[in-house]
Amino acid sequence: MSVIRFLRGIIKPYIIVFKHAISKPHTIKYPYERLMFSDGYRGRISLRFEKCIGCGLCSRTCPNRAIEMVEIEGEKHSFPQINFGRCSFCCLCVDVCPRGALFSDEVVELSVIKRDDLIYHPYKLSNPQPLESILKDLKKTITVQIEDGRLSYTLLRRREENV
């Protein structure tokens, strides 16, 4: 009996490894594939420059003091400048903005080499880089679904190559 238990202890790990070796992976090939986030997901905060009235509610509401109101030459009022190095992406600034000038978009890729590059001046906030320029190798956008305990991916859009 102990010999059978000993053999099971040796063979069982190989069976588990073999099952996982022939099954589909549960991961995606980022940056070639990217998951589409659900509605309400909090990504990079952007600014609609023409809607901002310079009230400063966003700056006063920010729990991390990541938003500072700065003067812009030739403008009547100040505009928000966000330090994404401090930002916790709570989006309280988006919620409190009376004119809807601040909004959250789908971009979460904010990596930079120098920490100072995480400070977004109002002009940089109002002209955000599109996702395609950040992820140049992106070919597919997919979504994940869980049904009956099984994970499955659905293709939402495919980026065509210009040949």
Secondary structure, 3 states (H helix, E strand, C coil): CHHHHHHHHHHHHHHHHHHHHHCCCCCCCCCCEEECCCCCCCCCEEECHHHCCCCCHHHHHCCCCCEEEEECCCCCCEEEEEECCCCCCCCHHHHHCCCCCEEECCCCCCCCCCHHHHEECHHHHHCCCCHHHHCCCCCEEEEEEEECCEEEEEEEEECCCCC
